[in-house]
Amino acid sequence: MFEDLRESENVEFKEASTSKVPASFWETYSSFANTSGGTIYLGINEKKPHNELVGVENAAQMVKDIFDTANIPAKVSRNVLKSESVKVVTVDGHDIIVVVVPECPKNEKPIYLNGNPALCYRRDGMVDHRMSFREALGLFYYSARIEEGGRPNQNGVLFDDLDKGTLSRYRSLYDRLFPNNFFKEYSLEDFCSSLGITRKTPDGYVPTNDAILMFAPFRLISQLYPSFYLDFQVRSAHDEKWEQRISSDDGLWSGNVFDFYLKVSEELFHRLPSPYLLLNGVDRGHDTLVEAVIEAVVNSLNNADFQRGTSVRIVLDARGISIENSGPMGVNLEEAFEGGHSNPRNRGIVSIFRSVKIGDLAGTGIRKMIAALRSLQMSEPFYRTDNVSFVSVYISFAKGLSQEERKVFAALNKLGTAGIKDIVEETGYSRYQTNAALIKLINVGLVRTNGAATKGRTYAIVGRVERI
């Protein structure tokens, strides 16, 4: 049963020919725990066409050593293994140790080695990569950030430092939604205090950390969050050059999160296509698509790690829209697609948005988006993430993919870069069927080719996709 397994993002082989646990075992342990989990097989040497089962010496002692080391904080920062995580399987007289490493909870990452927070790893394809300082810092920062965002800032920023134009636009929206609201006669300062945007302190009204991101001018935000950057681009379908751009540092507007939301929403309303959807005698196609895409935009702002470069990047062309934010998701993708799970990074931003009926904390945003796209006969959104540094969603404006197209897409997602012969072998389709599917996938922006002549042409999806 092990002979034909292949190493992948979630599978790793270690020959382990000596009686000691290989040092590289712990690097893979760290990378699996910090990414999406995986299984390590000790005693297997990967070969083609069939793996070589070499087994391990003294399997019982090696299992004991694994648990002993995992429980020494100076060696491994956290033990994520349970007794049932490790088992010994005997095949043809060889003892194979199977270690199932679960993904560590987001608020307990990263798992690092030898008492050194810089020695932490992530899985990228079939390789364990040592994290950069910024990637590791982002994971350490994650759990603290959830609570920190709603606290009054400790950087000397006061209410008067916020952008009054942005605050006025926010209040105008609030008043339109709640025309008889209790705060009608309140000053702007008292209004913000009542909604939790600011906190009253001995020094005056102090905005929360998330309120600074939402309402301060870019100049001030960039002093506190040097990597803060919001970027929206409109491109032609086959050109990397942008036709229009809204970026937080262009000096033409405040550059903060709330105004970015308003500007992008307006652009999307005018630029998104208008698929046909008749509801109660009215064509609701355009509005439905706008709502679905804006849901993804809000989700990216709610979960972005503003301590990292290009916090949110949105690229729109005639084929679809890509929305990417820095930082990992608070829940895994299966939970996100299932719905009912919510763990946003920026709870203060979520609260400020919710006060004007933008988004929610119910964890149903992705399900609503999927339902909207299905009603328009479009494909579900395509997500990709490395569970460490970014999350990206791509929404194609084409009609939903056929079974053949989805299977070819899934095959490429598994194979990485491949020629048409490999794809044919993986799918079982004819060369004609496969080629037709690839043409469609290229046209809708999901697959790219190296542009070589037919003989040397290869294909790859535009980023690894987690959910197909």
C-alpha positions as a printed NumPy array, in Angstrom:
array([[  0.   ,   0.   ,   0.   ],
       [  3.058,   2.296,   0.356],
       [  4.888,   1.337,  -2.844],
       [  2.979,   3.709,  -5.103],
       [  2.571,   6.672,  -2.734],
       [  4.279,   9.864,  -3.841],
       [  5.611,  12.777,  -1.828],
       [  3.338,  15.803,  -1.944],
       [  2.319,  18.805,   0.071],
       [  0.965,  16.46 ,   2.754],
       [  3.176,  13.366,   2.356],
       [  6.875,  13.013,   3.233],
       [  9.184,   9.96 ,   3.206],
       [ 12.268,   9.555,   5.4  ],
       [ 14.6  ,   6.623,   4.823],
       [ 15.605,   6.509,   8.533],
       [ 18.046,   3.675,   7.977],
       [ 19.758,   4.212,  11.354],
       [ 18.164,   3.676,  14.739],
       [ 17.837,   7.436,  15.328],
       [ 15.05 ,   9.747,  14.294],
       [ 16.414,  11.778,  11.327],
       [ 17.083,  15.435,  12.147],
       [ 15.06 ,  16.416,   9.08 ],
       [ 12.024,  14.722,  10.648],
       [ 11.572,  17.727,  12.928],
       [ 11.805,  20.219,  10.092],
       [  8.946,  18.403,   8.35 ],
       [  7.057,  18.15 ,  11.652],
       [  7.336,  21.929,  11.991],
       [  6.342,  22.589,   8.37 ],
       [  3.292,  20.293,   8.469],
       [  2.1  ,  21.73 ,  11.803],
       [  2.541,  25.288,  10.523],
       [  0.855,  24.673,   7.161],
       [ -2.019,  22.22 ,   6.64 ],
       [ -0.831,  19.032,   8.348],
       [  0.526,  15.886,   6.74 ],
       [  1.879,  12.359,   7.174],
       [  5.529,  11.401,   7.611],
       [  6.572,   7.827,   6.702],
       [  9.801,   6.634,   8.314],
       [ 11.488,   3.682,   6.602],
       [ 10.543,   4.418,   2.981],
       [ 12.873,   5.511,   0.221],
       [ 10.975,   7.171,  -2.632],
       [ 11.853,   5.66 ,  -5.997],
       [ 10.207,   5.175,  -9.377],
       [  8.269,   3.263, -10.442],
       [  7.845,   1.813,  -6.921],
       [  9.08 ,   3.008,  -3.551],
       [ 11.687,   0.98 ,  -1.663],
       [ 10.57 ,  -0.241,   1.762],
       [ 13.737,  -0.242,   3.87 ],
       [ 12.085,  -0.212,   7.301],
       [ 13.496,   1.141,  10.561],
       [ 15.587,  -0.443,  13.278],
       [ 13.98 ,  -0.793,  16.703],
       [ 10.692,   0.873,  15.825],
       [  9.449,   0.9  ,  19.438],
       [ 12.472,   2.9  ,  20.607],
       [ 12.141,   5.32 ,  17.705],
       [  8.474,   5.96 ,  18.526],
       [  9.468,   6.631,  22.144],
       [ 12.186,   9.027,  20.997],
       [  9.676,  10.93 ,  18.847],
       [  7.325,  11.512,  21.775],
       [ 10.145,  12.242,  24.215],
       [ 11.592,  14.925,  21.927],
       [  8.172,  16.402,  21.071],
       [  7.586,  16.968,  24.794],
       [ 10.852,  18.854,  25.404],
       [ 10.144,  22.6  ,  24.863],
       [ 13.85 ,  23.276,  24.328],
       [ 13.711,  20.918,  21.314],
       [ 10.192,  21.459,  19.951],
       [  8.072,  24.452,  20.954],
       [  4.827,  22.464,  21.133],
       [  3.77 ,  18.813,  20.929],
       [  0.841,  18.436,  18.528],
       [  0.968,  14.62 ,  18.512],
       [ -1.408,  12.318,  20.357],
       [ -0.833,   8.643,  21.096],
       [ -2.913,   7.665,  18.06 ],
       [ -0.875,   9.985,  15.809],
       [  1.993,   7.503,  15.576],
       [  1.753,   3.842,  14.615],
       [  4.034,   1.063,  13.388],
       [  3.003,  -0.913,  10.307],
       [  4.868,  -4.063,   9.245],
       [  5.041,  -4.698,   5.494],
       [  7.018,  -7.601,   4.012],
       [  9.032,  -7.878,   7.218],
       [  9.854,  -4.152,   7.344],
       [  8.642,  -1.88 ,  10.152],
       [  7.308,   1.416,   8.79 ],
       [  6.515,   4.244,  11.232],
       [  3.56 ,   6.4  ,  10.19 ],
       [  3.345,   9.806,  11.895],
       [  0.241,  11.914,  11.265],
       [  1.047,  15.552,  12.08 ],
       [ -2.084,  17.735,  12.418],
       [ -2.183,  21.403,  11.55 ],
       [ -1.586,  23.417,  14.69 ],
       [ -4.363,  25.837,  15.755],
       [ -3.771,  29.319,  14.353],
       [ -3.355,  30.909,  17.777],
       [ -0.6  ,  28.41 ,  18.683],
       [  1.553,  28.837,  15.571],
       [  4.356,  28.784,  14.665],
       [  5.944,  25.527,  15.821],
       [  9.686,  26.132,  16.049],
       [ 12.765,  24.061,  16.945],
       [ 15.666,  24.117,  19.421],
       [ 14.168,  26.96 ,  21.437],
       [ 14.819,  29.316,  18.531],
       [ 11.728,  31.139,  17.147],
       [ 13.64 ,  31.706,  13.914],
       [ 13.799,  27.927,  13.294],
       [ 10.28 ,  27.377,  12.033],
       [  9.269,  25.863,   8.719],
       [  6.392,  25.81 ,   6.262],
       [  5.45 ,  23.35 ,   3.531],
       [  5.63 ,  24.516,  -0.056],
       [  4.78 ,  21.726,  -2.491],
       [  7.05 ,  18.824,  -1.572],
       [  9.681,  20.963,   0.182],
       [ 10.124,  22.19 ,   3.76 ],
       [ 11.134,  25.847,   3.649],
       [ 12.493,  27.764,   6.593],
       [ 10.2  ,  30.732,   7.165],
       [ 11.413,  34.24 ,   6.614],
       [ 11.528,  36.512,   9.638],
       [  8.418,  38.328,   8.403],
       [  6.441,  35.082,   7.919],
       [  7.317,  33.813,  11.384],
       [  6.591,  37.172,  12.981],
       [  3.185,  37.249,  11.281],
       [  2.194,  33.954,  12.928],
       [  3.431,  35.053,  16.35 ],
       [  1.504,  38.265,  15.88 ],
       [ -1.747,  36.57 ,  14.888],
       [ -3.169,  35.531,  18.267],
       [ -2.123,  38.761,  19.959],
       [ -3.608,  40.834,  17.119],
       [ -7.167,  39.557,  17.617],
       [ -7.405,  41.268,  21.002],
       [ -5.058,  44.156,  20.275],
       [ -7.136,  45.634,  17.453],
       [ -9.996,  46.724,  19.704],
       [ -7.804,  48.348,  22.337],
       [ -7.014,  52.08 ,  22.553],
       [ -3.762,  52.727,  20.739],
       [ -0.643,  53.397,  22.777],
       [  1.035,  55.503,  20.098],
       [ -0.304,  58.915,  21.073],
       [ -2.907,  59.042,  18.282],
       [ -6.015,  61.044,  19.252],
       [ -9.436,  61.569,  17.696],
       [ -8.283,  64.778,  15.99 ],
       [ -5.651,  62.786,  14.083],
       [ -8.296,  60.764,  12.215],
       [ -9.445,  61.811,   8.749],
       [-12.628,  63.843,   9.281],
       [-13.777,  63.329,   5.696],
       [-13.72 ,  59.538,   6.132],
       [-15.514,  59.77 ,   9.477],
       [-18.184,  62.009,   7.939],
       [-18.741,  59.532,   5.103],
       [-19.056,  56.738,   7.633],
       [-21.56 ,  58.7  ,   9.71 ],
       [-23.588,  59.657,   6.625],
       [-23.88 ,  55.991,   5.721],
       [-24.936,  55.182,   9.279],
       [-27.599,  57.911,   9.204],
       [-28.979,  56.674,   5.864],
       [-29.263,  53.14 ,   7.219],
       [-30.716,  54.235,  10.56 ],
       [-32.554,  57.525,   9.897],
       [-33.997,  57.654,  13.424],
       [-30.82 ,  56.619,  15.233],
       [-30.185,  57.653,  18.806],
       [-26.983,  59.516,  17.948],
       [-28.53 ,  62.093,  15.589],
       [-27.716,  65.035,  17.835],
       [-24.315,  63.769,  18.94 ],
       [-21.136,  65.485,  17.89 ],
       [-18.888,  63.487,  15.566],
       [-16.568,  62.88 ,  18.527],
       [-19.356,  61.531,  20.751],
       [-20.783,  59.496,  17.865],
       [-17.436,  57.733,  17.396],
       [-17.115,  57.108,  21.114],
       [-20.621,  55.623,  21.26 ],
       [-19.808,  53.14 ,  18.482],
       [-16.504,  52.099,  20.076],
       [-14.367,  53.744,  17.393],
       [-12.683,  55.746,  20.142],
       [-12.257,  55.184,  23.869],
       [-12.401,  57.961,  26.452],
       [ -9.151,  58.202,  28.423],
       [ -7.558,  60.854,  30.673],
       [ -5.805,  62.112,  27.524],
       [ -9.076,  62.535,  25.637],
       [-10.795,  60.405,  23.023],
       [ -8.317,  57.809,  21.782],
       [ -9.044,  55.704,  18.651],
       [ -8.569,  51.954,  18.79 ],
       [ -5.821,  50.336,  16.753],
       [ -8.332,  49.09 ,  14.179],
       [-10.012,  52.499,  14.006],
       [ -6.673,  53.975,  12.95 ],
       [ -6.549,  51.524,  10.037],
       [-10.144,  52.343,   9.116],
       [-10.143,  56.13 ,   9.464],
       [ -6.655,  57.644,   9.771],
       [ -4.851,  59.239,   6.804],
       [ -2.319,  57.027,   5.046],
       [  0.568,  59.16 ,   6.285],
       [ -0.271,  58.308,   9.883],
       [ -1.166,  54.654,   9.223],
       [  2.146,  54.055,   7.451],
       [  4.057,  55.382,  10.463],
       [  2.462,  52.75 ,  12.699],
       [  2.149,  49.997,  10.052],
       [  5.089,  50.523,   7.654],
       [  3.974,  47.636,   5.389],
       [  0.346,  48.808,   5.115],
       [ -0.683,  48.949,   1.472],
       [ -4.021,  48.649,  -0.331],
       [ -4.07 ,  48.2  ,  -4.085],
       [ -6.889,  47.893,  -6.648],
       [ -6.045,  47.514, -10.332],
       [ -8.118,  47.284, -13.482],
       [ -6.309,  45.499, -16.313],
       [ -7.056,  44.311, -19.81 ],
       [ -7.48 ,  40.541, -20.003],
       [ -4.027,  39.691, -21.373],
       [ -1.905,  42.617, -20.165],
       [  0.019,  43.06 , -16.932],
       [ -0.239,  46.855, -17.248],
       [ -3.069,  48.485, -15.357],
       [ -5.649,  50.783, -16.951],
       [ -6.818,  52.256, -13.661],
       [ -5.42 ,  52.01 , -10.174],
       [ -6.495,  52.92 ,  -6.647],
       [ -3.623,  52.61 ,  -4.178],
       [ -3.351,  53.822,  -0.629],
       [ -0.222,  55.896,  -1.303],
       [ -1.266,  57.762,  -4.465],
       [ -2.03 ,  60.95 ,  -2.498],
       [ -5.415,  61.513,  -4.145],
       [ -7.513,  60.243,  -1.251],
       [ -7.175,  59.333,   2.439],
       [ -5.618,  55.901,   1.795],
       [ -7.38 ,  54.19 ,   4.716],
       [ -9.415,  50.972,   4.821],
       [-12.916,  52.459,   4.883],
       [-12.398,  54.826,   1.96 ],
       [-10.7  ,  51.99 ,   0.045],
       [-13.848,  49.912,   0.561],
       [-16.059,  52.768,  -0.686],
       [-13.931,  53.461,  -3.759],
       [-13.53 ,  49.817,  -4.745],
       [-17.245,  49.142,  -4.235],
       [-18.115,  52.006,  -6.566],
       [-15.687,  50.775,  -9.231],
       [-17.04 ,  47.236,  -8.971],
       [-20.614,  48.469,  -9.352],
       [-19.736,  50.21 , -12.612],
       [-17.265,  47.675, -14.011],
       [-18.538,  44.18 , -13.184],
       [-20.447,  42.342, -15.938],
       [-24.195,  41.877, -15.857],
       [-25.137,  38.194, -16.043],
       [-28.86 ,  37.576, -16.375],
       [-30.8  ,  36.449, -13.304],
       [-34.573,  36.963, -13.168],
       [-35.999,  37.236,  -9.641],
       [-39.627,  38.275,  -9.111],
       [-39.765,  39.696, -12.611],
       [-36.605,  41.814, -12.158],
       [-33.139,  41.157, -13.58 ],
       [-30.942,  40.911, -10.469],
       [-27.87 ,  39.447, -12.173],
       [-25.592,  42.465, -11.902],
       [-26.494,  43.247,  -8.281],
       [-26.035,  39.608,  -7.286],
       [-22.532,  39.467,  -8.765],
       [-21.589,  42.792,  -7.172],
       [-22.756,  41.548,  -3.773],
       [-20.762,  38.311,  -4.131],
       [-17.538,  40.09 ,  -5.102],
       [-17.876,  42.756,  -2.408],
       [-18.352,  39.958,   0.136],
       [-14.91 ,  38.678,  -0.854],
       [-13.413,  42.18 ,  -0.651],
       [-14.768,  42.742,   2.862],
       [-13.531,  39.321,   3.949],
       [-10.019,  40.194,   2.779],
       [-10.041,  43.491,   4.707],
       [-11.36 ,  41.765,   7.839],
       [ -8.551,  39.197,   7.747],
       [ -5.567,  41.054,   6.277],
       [ -2.317,  41.21 ,   8.206],
       [ -1.553,  44.922,   7.946],
       [  1.935,  44.358,   9.32 ],
       [  2.917,  42.722,   6.014],
       [  3.536,  44.186,   2.594],
       [  0.619,  44.647,   0.151],
       [ -2.007,  43.99 ,   2.794],
       [ -4.8  ,  43.704,   0.203],
       [ -4.362,  43.468,  -3.561],
       [ -7.292,  43.29 ,  -5.992],
       [ -6.9  ,  42.806,  -9.745],
       [ -9.919,  43.025, -12.04 ],
       [-10.033,  42.178, -15.734],
       [-12.667,  41.046, -18.201],
       [-12.216,  37.375, -17.24 ],
       [-12.468,  37.613, -13.472],
       [-11.235,  39.184, -10.278],
       [ -8.416,  38.165,  -7.929],
       [ -8.525,  39.302,  -4.296],
       [ -5.507,  38.567,  -2.116],
       [ -4.689,  39.515,   1.454],
       [ -1.553,  38.927,   3.459],
       [ -1.672,  36.576,   6.432],
       [ -3.364,  33.19 ,   6.979],
       [ -7.066,  32.48 ,   7.419],
       [ -8.385,  32.194,  10.97 ],
       [-10.198,  28.962,  10.072],
       [ -9.237,  26.307,   7.543],
       [-10.89 ,  26.286,   4.13 ],
       [-13.129,  23.314,   4.835],
       [-14.593,  25.126,   7.844],
       [-14.941,  28.324,   5.823],
       [-16.858,  26.558,   3.035],
       [-18.978,  24.698,   5.578],
       [-20.003,  27.969,   7.232],
       [-20.728,  28.831,  10.836],
       [-17.024,  29.242,  11.741],
       [-15.664,  32.734,  12.262],
       [-12.27 ,  33.832,  13.539],
       [-11.346,  37.104,  11.811],
       [ -7.956,  38.649,  12.455],
       [ -9.294,  42.216,  12.697],
       [-12.314,  42.019,  14.978],
       [-12.381,  45.78 ,  15.471],
       [-12.628,  46.329,  11.717],
       [-15.382,  43.703,  11.532],
       [-17.305,  45.557,  14.259],
       [-16.934,  48.934,  12.533],
       [-18.149,  47.454,   9.226],
       [-21.056,  45.635,  10.901],
       [-22.308,  48.872,  12.434],
       [-23.152,  49.993,   8.881],
       [-24.42 ,  46.556,   7.803],
       [-21.298,  45.483,   5.962],
       [-20.424,  41.832,   6.607],
       [-21.092,  39.849,   9.766],
       [-19.437,  37.594,  12.338],
       [-21.539,  34.533,  11.564],
       [-18.964,  32.873,   9.343],
       [-21.478,  32.628,   6.499],
       [-19.84 ,  35.025,   4.024],
       [-18.233,  32.407,   1.799],
       [-21.405,  30.304,   1.709],
       [-23.418,  33.355,   0.668],
       [-20.875,  34.124,  -2.041],
       [-21.011,  30.553,  -3.35 ],
       [-24.825,  30.582,  -3.372],
       [-24.831,  33.853,  -5.318],
       [-22.366,  32.554,  -7.926],
       [-24.317,  29.317,  -8.313],
       [-27.516,  31.276,  -8.917],
       [-25.663,  32.984, -11.769],
       [-24.459,  29.568, -13.072],
       [-20.858,  30.568, -12.369],
       [-18.1  ,  28.46 , -10.814],
       [-17.456,  28.512,  -7.09 ],
       [-14.632,  30.843,  -6.03 ],
       [-11.143,  29.345,  -6.304],
       [ -9.088,  29.727,  -3.12 ],
       [ -5.365,  29.315,  -2.645],
       [ -3.212,  29.816,   0.456],
       [ -0.006,  28.597,   2.022],
       [ -1.587,  28.892,   5.513],
       [  1.259,  31.191,   6.5  ],
       [  1.614,  34.316,   4.4  ],
       [ -1.43 ,  34.901,   2.181],
       [ -4.972,  33.982,   1.145],
       [ -6.214,  34.553,  -2.397],
       [ -9.606,  34.055,  -4.008],
       [-10.299,  34.144,  -7.742],
       [-13.825,  34.615,  -9.087],
       [-14.237,  33.793, -12.757],
       [-16.944,  35.627, -14.705],
       [-17.345,  32.73 , -17.125],
       [-20.207,  30.277, -16.836],
       [-19.546,  27.341, -14.557],
       [-16.903,  24.841, -15.617],
       [-17.96 ,  21.542, -17.133],
       [-17.085,  18.242, -15.497],
       [-14.224,  17.758, -17.977],
       [-12.846,  21.245, -17.317],
       [-12.971,  20.79 , -13.55 ],
       [-11.242,  17.41 , -13.789],
       [ -8.481,  18.81 , -15.999],
       [ -8.114,  21.725, -13.601],
       [ -7.897,  19.334, -10.627],
       [ -5.299,  17.246, -12.473],
       [ -3.122,  20.31 , -13.067],
       [ -3.528,  21.337,  -9.447],
       [ -2.136,  17.928,  -8.475],
       [  0.586,  17.689, -11.128],
       [  1.863,  21.258, -10.944],
       [  3.396,  22.041, -14.337],
       [  2.589,  19.365, -16.922],
       [  2.392,  18.651, -20.62 ],
       [ -0.788,  17.492, -22.286],
       [  0.386,  13.858, -22.28 ],
       [  0.643,  13.836, -18.476],
       [ -2.768,  15.469, -18.152],
       [ -4.319,  12.88 , -20.482],
       [ -2.849,  10.078, -18.373],
       [ -4.112,  11.654, -15.151],
       [ -7.671,  12.308, -16.355],
       [ -8.238,   9.43 , -18.762],
       [ -9.692,  11.86 , -21.3  ],
       [ -8.771,  11.933, -24.964],
       [ -6.232,  14.443, -26.196],
       [ -9.04 ,  16.327, -27.943],
       [-11.16 ,  16.582, -24.758],
       [ -8.158,  17.651, -22.712],
       [ -7.078,  20.299, -25.199],
       [-10.605,  21.746, -25.389],
       [-10.762,  21.958, -21.581],
       [ -7.349,  23.639, -21.427],
       [ -8.393,  26.278, -23.96 ],
       [-11.427,  27.157, -21.839],
       [ -9.356,  27.263, -18.638],
       [ -6.806,  29.554, -20.263],
       [ -9.496,  31.869, -21.614],
       [-11.098,  32.323, -18.187],
       [ -7.741,  33.04 , -16.549],
       [ -7.353,  29.877, -14.473],
       [ -4.53 ,  28.222, -16.408],
       [ -1.406,  29.585, -18.071],
       [  0.963,  28.087, -20.644],
       [  4.671,  28.59 , -21.224],
       [  3.899,  29.664, -24.781],
       [  6.233,  27.109, -26.334],
       [  5.486,  25.26 , -29.542],
       [  3.152,  22.288, -29.29 ],
       [  5.944,  19.801, -28.622],
       [  7.381,  21.63 , -25.594],
       [  4.222,  23.285, -24.305],
       [  3.398,  22.94 , -20.637],
       [  0.451,  24.106, -18.57 ],
       [  0.01 ,  25.189, -14.967],
       [ -2.772,  26.719, -12.944],
       [ -2.415,  30.324, -11.878],
       [ -1.335,  29.537,  -8.315],
       [ -2.058,  26.374,  -6.356],
       [ -5.756,  26.115,  -5.559],
       [ -6.912,  24.655,  -2.247],
       [-10.547,  24.074,  -3.062],
       [-11.841,  22.868,  -6.441]])
